[in-house]
Amino acid sequence: MPLLSNLITTISLVSLLLSVPFSTSQEVDNEKEFSYDEESPKGPQHWGQIHEAWAACGRGRAQSPIDILCGRVQIDPSLGTLQRYYTPSNATLKNRGHDIMLQWEADAGALWIGGTKYDLKQLHWHSPSEHAINGQRYSLEMHMVHQSADQKIAVVGILYKTGRSDPFIAGLEPYIKKIANTHEAEEKVGVVDPSSLKRGGRSYYRYMGSLTTPPCTEGVVWTIIKKVRTVSEEQVHLLREAVNDGFEMNARPIQKINDRIVSLYQPRKLQILEEDIVRVETY
């Protein structure tokens, strides 16, 4: 009987563990469990109450996205030029319901931060932009998600304002149209070179934050490229219409910065030029 009792207890524990969402550093894929609708009981203000594994969404003090206020940014030359070395690799475009994701199937290169290597895994889009600059949110934001050997996450964010079409997105448009409004659909797009992404200038913001979708895991190293690129209205519309109803606007509200520091790296020549402009405007 003791053996039977222990067996029943073990089975019960296993069942319980399987019924609880597994807490990882990755974004949740099941969009049915959350919403971006502020009026919904599954909206952003309630994410932290839906599952215990998502508690950081409500109780975390280092959450993303944030409003980057230039007046509070600290210039930090020690950050150095962004070290990214990407290589062409086969990729698959996936409709996750709440966003469109491009996932590389093999080694696509990496990003190095503080001596740690973060391999490029995937990228996806949010509209409008999740991060704001001096209170302004833009038309679109791309997140390039990297992961280290010990499962740490580093994300490079690129902001887009409405204007000329983006060549990288243009190359994916036929595939995006194929998976539009079909949750969990995917299309192999062949070899995609991450280096073809035009990130703009070398200046960037850096801060510690979190994933912007449940489970809102903290400890994410965020790099936001300072230069804002352009995207056409048609491209934004395509990405919005491709996802499931209710996720056309898939940007999490701005989170409190609390006592975090946002650093800015910019080339020394640019820094000197900006200092000279400020000096001239002062006189």
N, C-alpha and C positions, 0 to 999 in steps of 0.2 A: 504493500500500500504506500509506504513512503516514497518508493521509486515512482509509482504512478502519480502521486501528488507532485513530486518534483518535475515530472514530465509535463503535467498540466500547467504548472507555474511557468515553466520555460516557454511553452507554446503561447501562453497568454502574454508574456513579456515580448516575445517576438512579434506577435500580432499588434501589440501596442506600438512598438517601435516602427512597424511598417505603416501604421495609420497616421503617424506624425510626419509632417513634411521634413525631409532631410535638410538640415542647415549646412549650407556650403558657402563658398565664396562666390558662387555663380548666381547669375540672375535667374529668377524663377521663370519657367517656360509656360506654365499653365495660366494664361491670362484670364481665365474664367473666375479666378479667385480674387482678382483685384481690378480696380477701375481708376480712371483719371477724373471721373465725374465727381466734383466736390460735393454734390448733393446726394451721392450714392452712399449706402452703408458700407460699401467696399472701396470708397474713395480714399485719396491719399492721407487724409487726417485720421483714417481708421486702420491703415495698413498694419500698424503695430499691435492691433488688438485681434486681428484675424487668426494668427498663429503665434504661438510662443516663440517659434524660430524666427519670426519677423519682428520681435520686440524692439530691435534697434531702430526700426522705422519711426517709432513713437518716443522711445526713451534715449536714443543716441544723441550725443552732443557734438559729433563730428560728421554731420550728414551733408549730403550733396543733393541738388546743386546749390550754389550760392550766388549772391550778387557781388561781383568783383568791383569794389570801389577804388578807383585809381588813387584817390587821395590817401588811402590807408595801406596801399601796397608798399612793400619794402624791397628796394632794388638789391639784388644779391648776385654780384658778379661770380661768386664761387660756384654757382650752379653750372656754369659753363654751357657750351653749345650742346643742343640735344643730340645725343648719340644714338642714331637709328640706322640700322643696316638691313634693308629688306631685299628679298629675292622672289622672283616669280614662282608661283605655285598654283596647282589646281584648286579651284574654289567652287563652293556651292551656294546659291542664293536661296534663302529660306524665309517663308512667311510664318513668323511666330504668333501671328494674330494681333499682338500689341505692337509689333514693329517688323521691319524688314531687315534681315541680317545676312551678311556675306561672310561665310565661314571657310577658312583655308583648311584643306585636307591634309597638308603636310607642312614641312618647314617653310615658313614664309619670311624668315628673318626675325630680328629682335630689336628691343630697345634696352639700353643700359642706363641705370640710374644708381648712383652711389656704389658702383662696382657690382651691382646685381643685374643679372640678365633676365629680361622679361620677354618671352616669346610671343609674337603676334598670333592671336587666335582667330579673332573675328572683328567685324565692324558692323555698326547699325546706326539708324538715324532716329532723331527725335524732332518733332515739329509742334510748336515753335521751339526755339533753342531752350535748353534747360538752364544753362548758365546765363547770367545777365552781366553786362558791363555798364557800370554807373546807372543801374536801374533799367537799362534797355535790353529787352530780349529780341533775338533775331528770328529770321524765317525758319532756320534749320540748324541742327547741330549733329555732327557725325562723331561717334565714339569709336576709337580704335582700341580694342581691349587686348591687353597683354597679360601673361601669367608667368610667374617665376617657378622654379623647380619645387619650391616649398609652398606653392599655391597662393602666393601673394599677387595682388592685382595692381596693374598700372594702366591708366586710361589716358589717351591723348584725345582731347576734344578740339574740333575745328568748327567754328561758327560761320554761318552763311547769311548774307543779306540778299534781298531780291535784286536781280540784275541779269547779267549774262549767264547763260547756262553753264553748268559745271561739266567738263569733259569726262570725268570719271563716272559720274552718274549717267551721263549720256550713253556711255558704252554698255551700261547695264539695263537701260530702259526696256529693250525687247524682252528680257528675262523677268523684269519686275512685272510687266504686263501679263506674262504667262501665269504668274502665281498670285495675281491680284484676287482678293476676296476668297482665297482658298487656304484656310488655316492648315498648317503643317505641310503645305505643298512645298516642293523644292525643285530647283532647276540647276543642273550642272552647267557652269559657265566656262569651263576650261581654265586655262592658265590666266591668272590675274596678277599683275605686278603691283604690289603696294607702293613701290617707288613712284608710280605714275600719279599718285595723289599729290596735288599741288598744295602744300601747306602754307605757302607764302613766306613771310620773313622769318628770321631766326629768333625773334623775341617771343617769350612765352611766360605765362603765369604758372606758379606751382603751389599747391597746398595739399593737405591731407584731408580726405573726405570719405565717401562711401559709395556703394552702388546706388543708382537712382531708382531702381525698382526693387521690390521685395526679393531677398530678405534684408536689403539695405545694409549689408555688411560693411563695417568700418575698416580703416586701415588701408584704404585705396589711395594710391599716389596719383593725384590728378595733375595733368599738364594741359593747360588751355593755350592754344596758339593765339598770340595777340592779334595778328593780322586777320581781319574778317574777309572771307572770300565771298564769291557771288554764286547764286543759283537762280534758275529761272522760275517764274510762277508755275509754269507747266510741270516742272520737275518736282516742286513741293507738292503740287496737287496730286501727281502720280503716286508719290510715296504715302500721302495721306489716304488716298482712295484705295490703295492696295491692301491696307490692314482691315481688321474686322470693324464693324460698326461700333462706335463708342471709343475707338482708339485713334481717330483721325488727329486729335490733339493729344499727343502722348508725352507731354512734358510735366514732370513733377514740380509742384510749387517750390519757390525759393525757400531754403532752410536757413536757420540762424547760424551765423558764423561763430558765435560765442567767443572764446579767447584764441581762436586760431590765427595764424599768421599766413598771409598770402604774399608770396615772393614773386619778384619779376626779374627775369634775366633778359638783358638786351646787350648787343655788341657794344663794346666800349666807344666806338666812333659815334654810334647812334646816341648813346647816353650823353656824350660831350656836346653833340649837336643840340639835343633837347635842352640841356643846361644853358647853352648859349642863347637859345630862343627865349627861355624864361628870363634870362638876365636882360635881354634887349627889351622885352615887354615890361619889365619892372621900371625901366628908366622913362 
